[in-house]
Amino acid sequence: MEEKRYRQVQNFLKLQIQKGYYVVGDYLPSENELCSTFSITRTTARKALEELMKEGFIGRQHGKGSIVRERRQSLGLLTVKGFSEAVGKDVTTVFLQHPQPGFWNPEIHFPISENEIRESCIHFARQRCVGEIPVMIEYNWLANTHLEGIGDIAFIDGSFFKTLSQHYRIEIIGSEQELRAENANKNIAVLLRIPLGSPILHISLKFHTSKNNFYIYSELYCNTVNYPIGNSYHL
């Protein structure tokens, strides 16, 4: 019974974070407040918060409490370092293709399961720019399951990950990734506005989600001359 109670509190708080009632930087109610609100013991309250911390939703600050954190920072996902932090409002994202039914591309690096292949596929592509200068092209594929109406809704704050969390209650829980140095082909060179054959970084990603056997496959092409690679990619 006690275990069921801490899971209930954990899931309630998680939902509040996913819905945006608590945002990054906010403090959750204290253990004493949780005890009073949910009529639980301090041990149960502490366990609920510990589980949220393991999932990457919160951090614990001694003497201050539990603070909502950016989950991707705890997942070790890949990003262009400084892409948003360094230039702020100058960052723009342009859809090359909005989410719509498509086909699994044979150029996807990570193996796709037979079950996924049997499902229809959702595909979208975006261009990431600093000012008017494109620095990343991303192509994304996922099985057309669990995401009803994805083609008809705007991404929350422009973030696919945030849309998955707040609209569909699906979380990114990890990734597989591989990096390769390549020369830009004609299509990538045109999109990144660089000479044909210029050196670029090609990043293949397979994102694992909280839905069993539901993955997101991404192929990224980056001009890293002015924007080196860091460790928390935001899709």
N, C-alpha and C positions, 0 to 999 in steps of 0.2 A: 504493500500500500504506500509506504514511504517513497519507494522508488518511483511509483506512478506519479506521486505528487511532484517530485522534483522535475520529472519530464514535462508535466503539465505547465509548471512555471517556466521552465526553459523554453518550451514551444510558444507560450504566450508572449514572452519577451522577444523571442526571435521574430514573431509575426509583427510585433510593434516596430521593430527595426526595419523589417522588410517593407512595411507600409509607409515608412518615413516619419512615424511619430517620434522616433529617436533617430537623429542623424549623426554622422561622424563628428565626434567632439562632445556630444551630449553625455551626461552621466545618467546611468540607470538608477532606480530607487535603491537605497541602501539595503543591507541584509535585514536590519530592523524593520524598515518600511515594508519589505517583502513579507516578513513574518506577520506583520499586522494585517496587510492587505489580503494575504492568501491563507491566513490561519495555519501557518506551517512553523516548523522548528528552525532554528538558526542553521542547523546542520543541513537541512533540506534546502534552504535558501542559498547557502554557500555552494552546495553541490550543483544547483541549477546554474549559478553564475560560472562555476568552474567548467561546466560542459559548454556554455556559450563561448568561453575563452578558448577551449580546445577547438571549437569550430571556426575560430577567427573573427567572431562578431564583436568581441569586446577585449579590452586590456584591463588589468587590475593595477591601480595606482595606490601605493601605500599611503594611508591617511586621507585619501580622497574618494576612493570607491571604484566603480566599474565604468569605464568610458568606452563609448562606441568607437570602433576603429575601422579603417578602410580594410576590408577583408583581403583584397588582392595583395596588399603589402605582406600579409602573412602566408600567402600561398606560393611566393617565389616565382610568379609569372613574369614573362619577359616584356620589356617595353623600350621605347626610345627615350632614354634619360633626358629630362629637361624639355621634352616635347610640349608639355602643357605648363610645367612649373616655370620654365625660363621665359616663355613668351606670353603666357596668360591669354588675354583676349584676342591675340593675333592667331590663335589656333583655330582652324576651321576643318570641318569634315564634309566632304561632298560625296553623295551617293553616285556611284557609277552604275549600279543596279540596285533597286530597292528589293527587299525580300519577296521572292516569288518562286513558284514551282520551277525546278530545273533538273539537271542531271548530275550524277556523281562524276566528277572530273577525273580522268585517269592520272592527272598530274598530282593528285593529292598524295602526299608522301606516306602517311601512315595507313596501314591496311584497314580497309572497311569491311565489317562483318557481312556475312551473307544475309542476316536478318535486316541490317541497315539497307543493303542494296535492294532488298525486296520492297522496302518502304519508298514512297516518293520523297524527293529531296527538295529542301528549301535552300536557295542560293542568294547571297547578296554580296556586293562589292563596294568598297569605299576608297576614297583618296583622302589622305591626311595631309594638310598643308600648314605651313607657317607663313602667315600673310597670304601671298599669292603663290608661294613656292611649294610645290608638292614634295614631301619627304618620305611618304610611305604609301604603298598600294596594298590593300588587303582584299583577299578573296575568302569567302566563308561558305561552308556547306554544313547542313545538319538534316537529320531525318525529319520528315514532316509529321512528327508526333508531339503531343503535349503542348503545341504552340498554336492553338486555334486562333485565327484572325491576325497572325503576326504581320501579314502583308498590309493590313489596314490600319495599324496603329503607329504613331510616332514614337521613336525611342525616347525613354524618359531621360531628360538632360543629355540627349544625344548618345546615351550609353546602352549598348546591347546587354551587357552584364546586369546593369541596374534594372532594365526592363524585364529580364528573366527573373530577377529576384522579386521585384515589387508587383509585377503583373501576373507572373506564372508561378511564383514561389519555388523557383528552381535556382540552386546555388552552384557556382563554380567551386569545385573542391580540390582541384589540382590540374596538372598538365604534363604532357610529354612534349619535348621540344628538341629540334635539331637545327643547327645553323650551318650555312654553307656560303662561301664567297663565290660569286658568279659574275659573269659579264651580262649586262642588260641586253635582252633581246629587243627586237623592234617595238613590240607592243609596250613593254615596260619602259623603254627609253622615251617613247612618246609621252606616256602618262607621267613620268617623273621629270620630263623636259631635260633630259641629259643626252649626251652623244651616245649613239649606238655602240655597244661594247664596253661602256663605262663600268667600273667595278661597283657592285652593289652587294648588300647582304640579303640572302634569302633565308627566311625563318619559317619552318614548318611547325605547326602546333596542333596537338590534339587535346582539347579541354575535356576534363572529366567533370560531370555534373552530379548533383544529388539525386537525379532520376536514374534508376538502374539501367545500364546499357544505353544511355543517351549521351552522345558526344557531339562536340563541335569541332570541325576541322577547318584550319585556317592556313593559308599560304600568304606570307608577307614579303614584300620586296621593298627594301629600305635604302635610301641614299643617306649614308651616315657620315658624310663629310663634315657637317656641322652639328650633328645630333647623335652622339655615341649611345651605345646600348646600355640600359640599366636592368632592373630586376622586377618590374611589376607592370606587365602589359594590360592596358585597359581596352577592351573591345567594345 
